[in-house]
Amino acid sequence: MTRKTRLLLLILILLNCNFSWGWNSTTSVGVPATKVNLTKLNLSQILKSANKGVPTAQANLGACYLYGYGVKKDFNLAYSWLIKAANQNLPIAQFNIGIMYLNGYGIPLNYNNAATWFYKAAAKGIPEAQLNLGILYATGKGVKQNKQLAEYWFNRASKLGDAKIKNCASQALTILHKHH
């Protein structure tokens, strides 16, 4: 299998495993944004808390704008709220900033910046960030290609992630081992 084909397969895994996460400020536990019950989210209360500098509220509001949960998608507002929380070291916000750079959502696509933000979140135990960082190392996008670091991050994601993440990490490890 050629390098180009391997790269394409890893990118397909990345697209299949591109997770969107929000923050449930009621329980202070990161949960998939698609599972957040928006009828229970009081956006005006979240906005009030976000304006007071509460990082979980800022991240939650940013995720709502990024993914269009309860509000119209607005990448500029998403970034402005997420970066405030990310700069306060909230890993879920750091992950979502990475997603914005990875996909060019409202900001120029930049794999280097995506890798930087994914690393910050991955080091704090966010398995989706670990998986995405592993793919960037496997493909050499935004970082120097490094099979050992790719394998390290895929293994970390597999240990910490749910069934979908474990499956995606397993697929990535299989491709990495077969074709390197």
N, C-alpha and C positions, 0 to 999 in steps of 0.2 A: 504494500500500500504506500502510495506516495505521501510526501509531507503535506501536500495540498489536500489530498483526500482525508488524511488524519485530522488536519485542521478543520475541515468542513464537518467531520463527524463530531468533533468536540464542540464546535459552535452550535450544531444542532442540539446537542445535549444541553448546552447553556440556554438556548432558546426554550427548550422544554422545561428547564428548571429555573427559569427566571421568576423568582418569587417576589411578591409585593407584600411588605409588612407594614403594619400600623402599630399603634400602641394603645392598649386599653388602660387609660389613666385611672379607671376605677380600681383595678386590681394591681396596677403597676407591674404587670407581666406582659412581655411581648407576645402578641398573638397574631396569626395571619390576619391581615386587614380584611380579607374576604370573609372571615368568621366574626368580625366585630359586628354586633347587632346595632346598626345605626339608629334604630328607633330609640335606643337607650342613650345614645350620644347627644348631649346637649351642646350643640356647636357654639351657642352664645357663651355658655359657661367655659368651654374649652378656650374660646377666644379671650375671655377675661383672664383666665389663668395663664395663657400664652403671653398676653401683654404684660403680666406681672413677672415674666421670666421663668416660669415653671417649664423645665426642659421636656418633661413627658407630654405636657399640653402642646408645646411648640412642635414636637415630633408628630403627635397625633394630628394636629391641624395641618402640618405639612404633608403628611401621608394622605389626608383627605383631599387636599388640593392636587397632589400628584396623581392619585388614582381615581379621582372623581367620586369619592364616597361622601354622599350627602351634600356635595357642592359641585359646581361646574369645575372641570379640570382647569387648572391655572398653574403652569410650570413656574412662572415667576414668583407667585405667592408660595408655591410649594418649596422652592429653593430658599426663599427668604426665611421661612419658618424652620425648615430642616437644618439650615446651616447654623442657626442660633442654637438649636439643640445639639447638633453635632460638635460645635465648638465648646459645648459644656460636657463633652465626652460621653454623650448618650449613644451607645452602640447601634441601636436600631435606626437612629437618624443618620449616623455615619454610613450604615449600609444603604439607606435610601439615597443619600447623596451619591454614593458609588453607582447606584442604578441610574441616576440621572446622567452622570458622566458616561457610563457604559452605553447608554442608548441615545445620548444627545437630546434629552428631554429639556427643552428650554435653555440649554447651554450647549456650547460646542462639544461634540463627541470627543472624549479624551480618555484613552485607555490608561495613560499614566496616572491621571487624577483618580480614575475609577479604582485602579489598583491601590493607590494610597488610602482611599477611604475604605475599601474592602478590607485592607490589612488592619486598619484601626478597629473595625467591627469584628473581624475574624479573631484578632488577638483577645478580644473580650468574650469570645464564645458564641458568636452568631453563626450557626452552621451554613446558612445561605451565603453569607459573605465568604466563609471558608471554601465553599464549593466554587463560587465565582472566581475567587483568588486562585484556586487550583487550576481552573480552566485558563486563566490569564497566563499563569506560569507554563502550562502545557503548550499553549499556542504562541507564547512570546509576545503577546499583545500588552503593551504598557510596561512590561518588565522583561528582563532578559530571560529567554526560554530556559527552564530549569526543571528537568524531570523529577529530581529528588524533592524539590519544594512543591511541585504539583502533587506528587504522591503524598507528601506530608499533609497538605491541606485537604486533599480528598479523604484521607484517612480520618482526620479530625472531624470533618463534616459528617462522615459516616457514623462516627461514634456519638455525636451530639444531635444529629438530625432525626427527623421523623422518617416514616417509611418512604416517602417520595424522595427525600434528600438522600437516604441510604441507597435507594435504587439508582439515582442519578450519579452518585459518587462511585458506586460499583461499576456502572457502565463506563464512566470516565477512566477508572483504574484499569479495566479490561482493555480498553483502547490503548491506554498508555503503555501497558505491559506487552501487548501483542506487537506493537509497532514501533518500539524504541529499541 
